[in-house]
């Protein structure tokens, strides 16, 4: 049983830790006494300091255990422990002067001389420092501090507040298709940047894909990264006979044989296993010992996702199978190919909101027309149901407004009289629909897109209320209708533009003609004025003076 620390010992530890200045500690104690806090109880003091936000829960627990060292690393103050692994521990820290939060990875002192841990740590520092991509954590600093004769090595990185895919799946279950594909697509973008920089990750797994609050994926843990384009890969892991690196459940077949001969395609396999986990909630192979699972990755095909998710799209299943092909030559050869394949799947199956959010991706792969493409399957079903309701309401409104009065002479406005049967509306085959007026017998034909026309009317109530009833199209492919609708729109825009150009040219011609006429008149009047203003050789007065002297 741990002995309870006295209040005096606790306060002494707080002052020695460097977390709070000594004068500030004394001031806080005086304030606590005024508010009735028991200052003889170390736990009460610690709780009050946490409430005042001068200490964190993690700092308070450590101080109550009598540990006052290790809270300050260089220019950074450690706030809490984010996670710990075999190789290092990661802390949430804060720059003392700038008060900027960051993540600090610290190599334990007892690991510095152990096998290749220190070399791997420095490799990660170089790997992160060489990356500058929105889907890879950024590195701010790498340093070491000597404390009591022991070197403490640490790496300062970008702090991302969020959860990794492994945590999300454990809490919420398997991800929906669009979210899973989008996360893996972003990870592929980050891996593609790393591969272009001459680096292969070698430890891609759900726990290393962190999702921030805005849905952006950050690639973590480059501790096993291999710079495959450098010539000095005598590798610390080779020297220490560490042939297999990575996580067994997500390891590529060739990586299980020799981790030092792998290339970027090993990361693609691991990324495929990560997407498999996102869709099913478990790795591809779950039975057997570690060695048996490693062997299964080399010799067996994993159970199809369709067994657990029967509604999975065939094209998505094909992408996943290609990413997880046993032979590296049968996989996608670059992460950029993976990203493009997944992006095209999202363009076809994701909602309009996703397309609007990723307009640059959609435009780069499919052009701007794809932003106006037909809605997704779910949206189409919703629009179809709404369209049917609107058409039914408008048909009833058509009858009430006098659609049958021309045939029977009975007014529909009278509730006591029977309503005349509606005249059947003729339809023509194709993608067009016939729009019939409710007040006249003349039909106005317009070419419209079946789903998008109704959707636009649904989004504009005033137009929907005044527009005539629309009969659904007989049979037409959505793509042909969309193409014809765009053609009509472009034709209308072209006609309007042509009219404006003609008007502008006419105005310009009028200005030119008027200007030419004025120039002509001025040139004709100039010689006449000169003739009238000429003087006589003997100094006679000018013509104006003669006119004044001559009464005639």
Wavefront OBJ file of the C-alpha trace (Angstrom):
o trace
v 0.000 0.000 0.000
v 1.398 3.413 -1.014
v 1.920 5.844 1.829
v 0.050 9.129 1.610
v 2.305 12.111 0.980
v 2.171 14.897 3.550
v 1.084 18.383 2.529
v 4.539 19.793 3.174
v 6.243 17.122 1.048
v 3.710 17.613 -1.709
v 4.244 21.385 -1.800
v 8.008 20.897 -1.776
v 7.690 18.556 -4.760
v 5.532 21.091 -6.615
v 8.172 23.789 -6.146
v 10.997 21.452 -7.212
v 9.145 20.262 -10.306
v 9.328 23.653 -11.986
v 5.664 23.516 -12.927
v 4.668 26.407 -10.650
v 6.882 29.176 -9.329
v 7.518 29.141 -5.552
v 5.864 32.529 -4.986
v 2.817 31.398 -6.901
v 2.561 28.256 -4.729
v 2.543 30.352 -1.545
v -0.102 32.674 -2.979
v -2.315 29.728 -3.897
v -2.032 28.223 -0.408
v -3.106 31.542 1.124
v -6.127 31.667 -1.202
v -7.023 28.061 -0.382
v -7.001 28.802 3.338
v -9.395 31.721 2.845
v -11.825 29.535 0.929
v -11.842 26.827 3.603
v -9.736 24.192 1.829
v -7.877 21.865 4.198
v -4.258 22.786 3.506
v -2.994 19.986 5.729
v -4.308 17.405 3.247
v -2.106 16.905 0.181
v -4.979 15.406 -1.830
v -7.206 18.416 -1.098
v -4.450 20.790 -2.173
v -3.792 18.798 -5.351
v -7.505 18.744 -6.217
v -7.776 22.490 -5.692
v -4.777 23.108 -7.955
v -6.337 20.957 -10.668
v -9.579 22.934 -10.352
v -7.595 26.180 -10.741
v -5.958 24.634 -13.862
v -2.460 25.217 -12.545
v -1.862 21.445 -12.587
v -3.246 18.670 -14.761
v -4.660 15.422 -13.430
v -1.605 13.530 -14.678
v 0.825 15.996 -13.063
v -1.117 15.885 -9.821
v -1.042 12.070 -9.670
v 2.709 11.985 -10.275
v 3.386 14.621 -7.616
v 1.221 12.779 -5.087
v 3.424 9.741 -5.732
v 6.445 11.811 -4.735
v 7.800 12.146 -8.295
v 8.823 15.687 -9.110
v 11.348 15.154 -11.936
v 10.817 14.861 -15.674
v 8.040 17.412 -16.094
v 10.218 19.865 -18.027
v 11.991 18.867 -21.232
v 13.992 21.733 -22.653
v 11.500 24.464 -23.546
v 8.471 22.218 -23.056
v 6.226 21.378 -20.113
v 4.703 17.881 -20.074
v 0.950 17.912 -19.444
v -0.229 14.306 -19.764
v 0.617 10.890 -21.131
v -0.996 10.211 -24.510
v 0.296 6.691 -25.005
v 3.215 4.349 -24.480
v 4.621 1.574 -26.602
v 7.554 -0.763 -26.750
v 9.796 1.845 -28.284
v 8.778 5.137 -26.672
v 6.189 7.124 -24.763
v 4.186 10.026 -26.215
v 3.206 13.011 -24.070
v 1.005 16.023 -24.539
v 3.230 19.022 -23.912
v 3.171 22.797 -24.095
v 5.827 25.273 -25.139
v 6.631 27.270 -22.001
v 6.835 30.675 -23.707
v 4.583 30.274 -26.748
v 1.969 28.137 -24.917
v 1.556 26.061 -28.084
v 0.508 22.485 -27.524
v 2.407 19.681 -29.193
v 3.117 15.968 -28.883
v 6.499 14.831 -27.584
v 7.808 11.332 -28.162
v 10.373 10.403 -25.523
v 12.764 7.487 -25.788
v 13.058 5.766 -22.385
v 16.503 6.035 -20.854
v 16.867 2.271 -20.513
v 16.341 1.826 -24.272
v 19.167 4.085 -25.449
v 21.775 1.322 -25.394
v 19.347 -1.469 -26.280
v 19.616 -2.966 -29.826
v 18.614 -0.408 -32.453
v 16.102 1.683 -30.517
v 18.143 4.886 -30.574
v 18.917 4.492 -34.266
v 15.249 3.881 -35.038
v 14.316 6.937 -33.019
v 16.687 9.138 -34.998
v 15.392 7.589 -38.226
v 11.860 8.597 -37.286
v 13.039 12.130 -36.535
v 14.587 12.381 -40.001
v 11.544 10.795 -41.621
v 9.031 13.156 -40.034
v 11.259 16.184 -40.642
v 11.463 15.350 -44.362
v 7.659 15.193 -44.753
v 5.438 18.178 -45.459
v 1.958 16.924 -46.251
v -1.486 17.544 -44.697
v -1.974 13.802 -44.117
v 1.318 13.282 -42.245
v 2.107 14.645 -38.787
v 4.638 17.477 -38.870
v 7.837 17.557 -36.825
v 8.821 20.727 -34.985
v 11.999 19.805 -33.166
v 14.295 16.986 -32.032
v 16.532 17.347 -29.025
v 18.064 15.637 -26.049
v 18.388 16.597 -22.420
v 20.817 15.265 -19.854
v 19.361 14.681 -16.417
v 21.366 13.100 -13.603
v 23.942 11.890 -16.134
v 21.301 10.238 -18.341
v 20.494 11.388 -21.865
v 16.805 11.815 -22.641
v 16.073 11.923 -26.360
v 12.774 13.397 -27.523
v 10.994 14.365 -30.722
v 8.527 17.290 -30.826
v 5.650 16.791 -33.263
v 2.323 18.283 -34.254
v -0.421 17.505 -31.753
v -3.594 16.216 -33.407
v -6.669 16.015 -31.223
v -8.715 13.065 -32.338
v -8.970 9.271 -32.374
v -7.364 6.620 -34.520
v -9.389 4.206 -36.640
v -8.835 1.370 -34.203
v -10.408 3.374 -31.361
v -13.302 4.567 -33.521
v -14.164 1.039 -34.686
v -13.980 -0.351 -31.158
v -16.325 2.351 -29.886
v -18.753 2.659 -32.813
v -18.369 -0.567 -34.782
v -17.417 -0.938 -38.457
v -17.423 2.260 -40.486
v -19.841 3.084 -43.269
v -18.469 2.618 -46.779
v -17.953 6.282 -47.643
v -16.131 7.106 -44.393
v -13.880 4.044 -44.577
v -12.975 4.670 -48.205
v -12.351 8.374 -47.645
v -10.050 7.715 -44.670
v -8.042 5.163 -46.630
v -7.894 7.512 -49.623
v -6.383 10.258 -47.474
v -3.895 7.813 -45.975
v -2.919 6.773 -49.502
v -2.259 10.425 -50.334
v 0.057 10.707 -47.337
v 1.820 7.456 -48.170
v 2.236 8.592 -51.762
v 4.063 11.701 -50.564
v 6.269 9.584 -48.307
v 7.053 7.168 -51.138
v 8.009 10.038 -53.429
v 10.421 11.197 -50.739
v 12.080 7.774 -50.839
v 10.498 6.296 -47.720
v 8.365 3.223 -47.014
v 6.404 3.232 -43.764
v 6.417 -0.519 -42.939
v 3.892 -0.202 -40.097
v 0.591 0.943 -41.620
v -2.298 -0.143 -39.400
v -5.556 1.275 -37.971
v -3.799 2.514 -34.845
v -1.495 4.691 -36.945
v -4.257 6.501 -38.851
v -5.428 9.349 -36.646
v -8.652 11.213 -37.520
v -8.869 14.810 -36.311
v -12.049 16.739 -35.485
v -12.515 17.837 -39.115
v -12.183 14.345 -40.594
v -8.609 14.764 -41.834
v -6.400 11.672 -41.581
v -2.914 11.998 -40.117
v -0.336 9.247 -40.640
v 1.522 8.446 -37.420
v 4.490 6.470 -36.129
v 7.289 6.497 -38.663
v 9.575 4.685 -36.248
v 9.960 1.705 -38.600
v 10.290 3.798 -41.747
v 12.964 2.721 -44.199
v 14.669 5.146 -46.561
v 14.902 2.789 -49.511
v 16.695 5.322 -51.727
v 19.658 5.848 -49.425
v 22.906 3.963 -49.850
v 23.773 3.590 -46.180
v 21.051 1.047 -45.381
v 23.315 -1.290 -43.503
v 20.367 -0.896 -41.214
v 20.579 -1.037 -37.508
v 17.875 -3.690 -37.575
v 20.011 -5.875 -39.836
v 22.969 -5.472 -37.502
v 20.807 -6.632 -34.618
v 19.210 -9.443 -36.658
v 15.738 -7.873 -36.603
v 14.427 -9.244 -39.888
v 10.666 -8.900 -39.311
v 9.363 -5.431 -38.514
v 5.756 -4.284 -38.348
v 2.471 -5.545 -36.929
v 1.633 -9.180 -37.703
v -2.063 -8.661 -38.495
v -1.297 -6.102 -41.221
v 2.009 -7.387 -42.572
v 2.558 -7.890 -46.300
v 3.656 -11.425 -47.305
v 7.070 -10.251 -48.511
v 7.570 -8.158 -45.387
v 7.154 -11.220 -43.180
v 10.061 -12.838 -45.012
v 12.460 -9.885 -44.951
v 11.430 -6.378 -43.943
v 14.544 -4.838 -45.488
v 13.729 -5.735 -49.096
v 10.209 -4.310 -49.236
v 9.088 -1.326 -51.274
v 6.039 0.932 -51.378
v 3.747 -1.940 -52.391
v 4.096 -3.444 -48.899
v 2.435 -0.319 -47.503
v -0.390 -0.730 -50.027
v -1.061 -4.261 -48.751
v -1.082 -3.032 -45.134
v -3.399 -0.198 -46.108
v -5.759 -2.746 -47.680
v -5.761 -4.727 -44.426
v -6.555 -1.473 -42.619
v -9.574 -0.886 -44.864
v -10.632 -4.509 -44.259
v -10.532 -3.794 -40.517
v -12.541 -0.575 -40.992
v -15.315 -2.455 -42.806
v -15.468 -5.594 -40.644
v -14.143 -4.567 -37.229
v -11.329 -7.143 -37.194
v -8.088 -7.947 -39.095
v -8.171 -10.255 -42.133
v -6.919 -13.259 -40.124
v -7.849 -13.639 -36.473
v -7.337 -17.345 -35.726
v -4.139 -19.015 -34.599
v -0.863 -17.911 -33.123
v 1.259 -15.054 -34.406
v 3.285 -17.395 -36.635
v 0.112 -18.961 -38.038
v -1.332 -15.525 -38.848
v 1.884 -14.508 -40.578
v 1.738 -17.705 -42.643
v -1.917 -17.081 -43.496
v -1.009 -13.702 -45.014
v 1.319 -15.538 -47.397
v -0.802 -18.536 -48.335
v -4.522 -17.870 -47.706
v -7.113 -15.461 -48.982
v -8.971 -13.674 -46.191
v -12.735 -14.249 -45.777
v -14.627 -11.944 -48.116
v -16.087 -8.790 -46.633
v -19.335 -9.778 -48.357
v -19.901 -12.494 -45.740
v -20.320 -9.790 -43.097
v -21.478 -6.898 -45.286
v -23.605 -8.417 -48.107
v -24.468 -4.983 -49.508
v -20.868 -4.069 -50.333
v -20.406 -2.733 -53.848
v -18.643 -5.050 -56.297
v -16.293 -2.308 -57.484
v -15.199 -1.530 -53.919
v -14.621 -5.211 -53.253
v -12.470 -5.388 -56.397
v -10.354 -2.446 -55.199
v -9.850 -4.082 -51.794
v -8.892 -7.422 -53.342
v -6.332 -5.764 -55.584
v -4.777 -3.889 -52.663
v -4.445 -7.155 -50.720
v -3.094 -9.318 -53.563
v -0.486 -11.824 -52.388
v 1.978 -10.940 -55.140
v 3.273 -7.393 -55.118
v 3.094 -7.280 -58.916
v -0.675 -7.911 -58.789
v -1.372 -4.950 -56.494
v -1.634 -1.290 -57.293
v 1.933 -0.259 -57.986
v 1.772 3.165 -56.350
v -0.223 4.787 -53.584
v -1.342 7.418 -56.100
v -3.144 4.683 -58.062
v -4.911 3.577 -54.875
v -5.954 7.141 -54.102
v -7.314 7.668 -57.615
v -9.269 4.386 -57.621
v -10.859 5.187 -54.262
v -11.584 8.781 -55.283
v -13.386 7.608 -58.423
v -15.453 5.208 -56.319
v -16.380 8.070 -53.994
v -17.344 10.308 -56.902
v -19.748 7.622 -58.079
v -21.183 6.576 -54.716
v -20.691 9.406 -52.217
v -23.272 12.085 -51.521
v -23.393 15.507 -53.146
v -22.067 17.014 -49.913
v -18.856 15.014 -50.256
v -18.459 16.128 -53.859
v -18.963 19.769 -52.949
v -16.401 19.444 -50.148
v -13.855 17.854 -52.501
v -14.541 19.868 -55.638
v -10.869 19.948 -56.652
v -10.622 16.145 -56.628
v -13.857 15.734 -58.589
v -12.860 18.348 -61.157
v -9.357 16.885 -61.560
v -10.607 13.344 -62.190
v -13.934 13.821 -63.950
v -14.227 17.478 -64.887
v -16.623 20.085 -63.557
v -19.620 18.323 -65.141
v -19.326 15.592 -62.510
v -20.344 18.118 -59.859
v -23.776 18.247 -61.542
v -24.024 14.498 -62.111
v -26.955 12.370 -61.070
v -27.435 11.957 -57.306
v -26.287 8.920 -55.372
v -28.505 5.838 -55.083
v -29.857 6.855 -51.681
v -30.534 10.421 -52.802
v -32.201 9.205 -56.001
v -34.627 7.035 -54.016
v -35.529 9.968 -51.779
v -35.998 12.298 -54.747
v -38.089 9.689 -56.545
v -40.454 9.441 -53.595
v -40.731 13.209 -53.283
v -41.288 13.523 -57.024
v -44.197 11.079 -56.874
v -45.790 13.107 -54.067
v -45.377 16.367 -55.967
v -46.830 14.911 -59.152
v -49.846 13.559 -57.250
v -50.431 16.918 -55.528
v -50.173 18.815 -58.805
v -52.557 16.412 -60.527
v -55.123 17.035 -57.804
v -54.542 20.781 -58.107
v -55.000 20.462 -61.873
v -58.404 18.830 -61.406
v -59.523 21.369 -58.819
v -58.501 24.312 -61.023
v -60.838 23.242 -63.852
v -59.084 20.558 -65.782
v -62.432 18.888 -66.601
v -64.643 21.972 -67.133
v -64.015 22.122 -70.847
v -65.478 18.637 -71.293
v -68.524 18.631 -69.035
v -69.199 22.255 -68.220
v -69.249 21.464 -64.497
v -67.194 23.790 -62.282
v -64.744 22.054 -59.960
v -65.099 24.878 -57.458
v -68.543 23.585 -56.442
v -68.237 20.980 -53.680
v -71.720 19.573 -54.384
v -71.144 18.654 -57.963
v -69.279 15.568 -59.125
v -65.848 16.046 -60.587
v -65.481 15.320 -64.290
v -63.000 12.627 -65.247
v -59.587 13.853 -66.312
v -58.559 13.651 -69.915
v -55.677 11.183 -70.253
v -52.405 12.839 -71.086
v -50.429 11.471 -73.943
v -46.775 10.775 -73.500
v -44.091 10.323 -76.022
v -41.208 7.882 -75.569
v -37.795 9.163 -74.708
v -36.237 11.250 -71.981
v -38.588 14.217 -72.417
v -41.828 14.853 -70.573
v -44.999 16.706 -71.627
v -45.995 19.668 -69.492
v -49.733 20.392 -69.891
v -51.425 23.614 -68.820
v -54.415 23.296 -66.468
v -56.254 26.316 -67.901
v -55.919 25.733 -71.620
v -56.021 22.762 -73.945
v -52.722 23.649 -75.597
v -49.718 21.529 -74.599
v -46.299 23.048 -74.043
v -43.459 20.632 -74.554
v -40.158 21.080 -72.787
v -37.063 18.901 -72.524
v -36.113 18.443 -68.885
v -34.134 16.058 -66.758
v -36.608 13.794 -64.947
v -35.090 13.705 -61.461
v -33.200 16.977 -61.431
v -36.173 18.988 -62.782
v -38.435 17.723 -59.989
v -35.653 18.209 -57.425
v -35.214 21.845 -58.476
v -38.954 22.407 -58.159
v -38.944 20.827 -54.717
v -36.225 23.226 -53.598
v -38.249 26.271 -54.871
v -41.728 26.225 -53.294
v -42.982 29.348 -55.113
v -42.189 27.855 -58.481
v -43.617 24.473 -57.509
v -46.887 26.066 -56.510
v -47.340 27.886 -59.793
v -45.854 25.355 -62.174
v -48.102 22.954 -64.114
v -48.293 19.236 -63.459
v -45.460 17.110 -64.744
v -45.926 13.545 -65.865
v -43.026 11.175 -65.227
v -40.883 10.113 -68.162
v -41.768 6.888 -69.894
v -38.299 5.367 -70.039
v -34.923 7.055 -70.412
v -31.434 6.519 -69.070
v -30.505 9.109 -66.467
v -27.195 9.777 -68.150
v -28.837 10.584 -71.525
v -31.363 12.857 -69.854
v -28.658 14.670 -67.937
v -26.625 15.095 -71.116
v -29.639 16.439 -73.049
v -30.485 18.814 -70.201
v -26.953 20.177 -70.178
v -27.099 20.577 -73.962
v -30.312 22.618 -73.696
v -28.767 24.746 -70.960
v -25.639 25.381 -73.026
v -27.795 26.236 -76.089
v -29.811 28.751 -74.087
v -26.652 30.302 -72.700
v -25.181 30.473 -76.227
v -28.314 32.166 -77.641
v -28.284 34.742 -74.855
v -24.599 35.430 -75.373
v -25.094 35.780 -79.130
v -27.865 38.302 -78.597
v -25.704 40.402 -76.289
v -22.836 40.360 -78.784
v -25.108 41.479 -81.638
v -26.516 44.336 -79.552
v -23.022 45.436 -78.581
v -21.853 45.371 -82.195
v -24.890 47.422 -83.276
v -24.180 50.077 -80.655
v -20.548 50.194 -81.687
v -21.519 50.618 -85.363
v -23.891 53.473 -84.448
v -21.153 55.275 -82.544
v -18.722 54.897 -85.445
v -21.245 56.221 -88.006
v -22.158 59.219 -85.825
v -18.515 60.030 -85.321
v -17.792 59.826 -89.037
v -20.740 62.146 -89.809
v -19.582 64.767 -87.334
v -16.073 64.616 -88.747
v -17.423 65.105 -92.281
v -19.538 68.140 -91.306
v -16.643 69.805 -89.523
v -14.350 69.340 -92.518
v -16.974 70.816 -94.880
v -17.580 73.930 -92.763
v -13.898 74.764 -92.239
v -13.140 76.061 -95.844
v -16.246 78.228 -95.825
v -15.278 79.913 -92.582
v -11.784 80.559 -93.920
v -13.214 82.206 -97.050
v -15.451 84.527 -95.055
v -12.664 85.565 -92.725
v -10.079 86.453 -95.423
v -8.901 90.152 -95.487
v -8.369 92.422 -98.583
v -4.843 93.265 -99.828
v -5.151 97.015 -99.017
v -6.152 96.378 -95.440
v -9.931 96.345 -95.910
v -12.031 95.143 -93.081
v -13.142 91.503 -92.938
v -16.402 90.160 -94.235
v -18.126 90.548 -90.888
v -17.239 94.259 -90.812
v -18.441 94.697 -94.358
v -21.731 93.122 -93.455
v -22.103 95.560 -90.583
v -21.253 98.609 -92.830
v -23.567 97.581 -95.659
v -27.171 98.142 -94.680
v -28.286 95.873 -97.473
l 1 2 3 4 5 6 7 8 9 10 11 12 13 14 15 16 17 18 19 20 21 22 23 24 25 26 27 28 29 30 31 32 33 34 35 36 37 38 39 40 41 42 43 44 45 46 47 48 49 50 51 52 53 54 55 56 57 58 59 60 61 62 63 64 65 66 67 68 69 70 71 72 73 74 75 76 77 78 79 80 81 82 83 84 85 86 87 88 89 90 91 92 93 94 95 96 97 98 99 100 101 102 103 104 105 106 107 108 109 110 111 112 113 114 115 116 117 118 119 120 121 122 123 124 125 126 127 128 129 130 131 132 133 134 135 136 137 138 139 140 141 142 143 144 145 146 147 148 149 150 151 152 153 154 155 156 157 158 159 160 161 162 163 164 165 166 167 168 169 170 171 172 173 174 175 176 177 178 179 180 181 182 183 184 185 186 187 188 189 190 191 192 193 194 195 196 197 198 199 200 201 202 203 204 205 206 207 208 209 210 211 212 213 214 215 216 217 218 219 220 221 222 223 224 225 226 227 228 229 230 231 232 233 234 235 236 237 238 239 240 241 242 243 244 245 246 247 248 249 250 251 252 253 254 255 256 257 258 259 260 261 262 263 264 265 266 267 268 269 270 271 272 273 274 275 276 277 278 279 280 281 282 283 284 285 286 287 288 289 290 291 292 293 294 295 296 297 298 299 300 301 302 303 304 305 306 307 308 309 310 311 312 313 314 315 316 317 318 319 320 321 322 323 324 325 326 327 328 329 330 331 332 333 334 335 336 337 338 339 340 341 342 343 344 345 346 347 348 349 350 351 352 353 354 355 356 357 358 359 360 361 362 363 364 365 366 367 368 369 370 371 372 373 374 375 376 377 378 379 380 381 382 383 384 385 386 387 388 389 390 391 392 393 394 395 396 397 398 399 400 401 402 403 404 405 406 407 408 409 410 411 412 413 414 415 416 417 418 419 420 421 422 423 424 425 426 427 428 429 430 431 432 433 434 435 436 437 438 439 440 441 442 443 444 445 446 447 448 449 450 451 452 453 454 455 456 457 458 459 460 461 462 463 464 465 466 467 468 469 470 471 472 473 474 475 476 477 478 479 480 481 482 483 484 485 486 487 488 489 490 491 492 493 494 495 496 497 498 499 500 501 502 503 504 505 506 507 508 509 510 511 512 513 514 515 516 517 518 519 520 521 522 523 524 525 526 527 528 529 530 531 532 533 534 535 536 537 538 539 540 541 542 543 544 545 546 547 548 549 550 551 552
